[in-house]
Amino acid sequence: MKQIGIICLALAVFLGGGWLWAHHSPSAEFDMSKSFSVSGTLTKVDWINPHIMMLLDVNGEEWKFESNPPAWFRRVGIARADFADAIGQKISVDGVRARDGSKFGYMLRAKFASGRALELVREEGK
C-alpha cells in the first residue's frame, strides 16, 4: 500500500510540473529587451487559452504574435469580435522578439485600421 502512495505522489508531481511549465512568463520565451514594431495584414486570430495568438502577413512573411489570455481582453472590454472584425485589415504591432530570433513575438501594443489602439503594458511615468 505504501508503494501505491509513493507512485501516486510521483505521478502528481510529474503531472503538476507539466502544468507549471505550460504556463510561463513571457520573459521565458521572449527577450523583453528587444522591442520592435511591424505593420501588416491580420490574417488569423486564435482566441484560446492560455494566450491568444495572431498571425500577420508582413510583406509576404508570416509573423506570429502571442498575447494575453482571452479573460484579460474581456476584462478590458475587448471581445473576440473586435479581432474578428479586423481580419484582413492592416494592424500595427509593437512587441518583443522571441529569444530564438524567429518571426514570433509577444504583443505589447496594437493599433487597428479603425484607429482603435490597445496597450497591454504601460511605460514608466505614463
N, C-alpha and C positions, 0 to 999 in steps of 0.2 A: 504494500500500500504506500510505503514511503517513496518508492521509486516512481509511482504514478504521480505523486505530488511534485517531485523534482522535475519530471518530464513536463508536467503542465506548467510549472513555473518557467522552465526554459523556453517552452513554446510561447508563453505570454510575453516574455522579454524579447524573443525573436520577432514576433508579430508586432509588438508595440514599437520596436526600434524602426521597423519599416514605415510605420505611420509617422514617426518623428522625422525621418529622413525625407518623406514625401512633402511635408510642409516646411519649406525652407525660407530663410530670409533672402530678400533679393540680392544682398551682398554675397551670398554663397555662389551664385551663378553669374552675377553681373558686376563689372568693375564700376563702382559708384563714382569714381573719379574721372571716368571717361564719358562725359556727356557729349551728345551730338544731336543734330536736327536733320530730319528728312521730310520731304513732301512727296506725296504720291496718291494713287487712287486706292481707296479702301475696297478690297475685293472680298473679304470674308471676316466674320466675327463669330467666334465660338464662345457663347455665353454659358460657361460651365465652371464648376468649382474644380480646383481651388483658386484658379485665376482665369479671367477671360483672356482670350488670345485673338489677335487681329493680324490680318495679312494685308500688306500694302504692295502695290505694284509701283516701284520706284524706277522709272526709266527702263522698264523691261526686266528688272530684277525683283525677285520676291523677298520682302523683308517681313519678319515675324516679330510681333511685339506681345509680350506678356503684360498684364496689368493687375489691378486689384481684383478681389473676388466680386462676383455679382452682388452679394449682400451690401458691400461697401457702396457700389454705384446706386443701388436702390435707396440707401440711407441719404445720399446727397441729391436725390431727385433725378437720377439718370436711369432711364429704362432701356431694356433690350431694344425696344422700337426706335429709340434715338440713334442707336448704332445701325440698326437695320435700314433706317431711312437714309443713312449716309453711305451705304454700299454703292459703289460706282461713282462716288464723288471724290473730289480732292480733299485731302486731310494733311495737316502738318503735325508732325510728332516730334517732341523733344524727349529724349530718353537717355539711358546709359547702355553701353555696349556689353554684350556677352563677353565673358573672360576668354573664351576660345576664339574670338575675333570673327565669328560667323555673322551673317546678316540677321541677327537676333538681338533684341533689346527689351528693356523694361521701360514702358511708357510712363513718363512723369507729367507731361503736359500734351494736350492735343487741341488743335483748332480746326473746326469743321468749316466746310464751304459756306454754310449758313451764317458764319461769324461767331457761332457759339464756341466758347473756349472751356476747356476742362483742365483743372490743375489738381494733380494728385498730391503734390507737396508744396509747401510754402518755403520760399527762401528766407534766410535770416533777415530780420528787420522789415519784412513786408507784412 
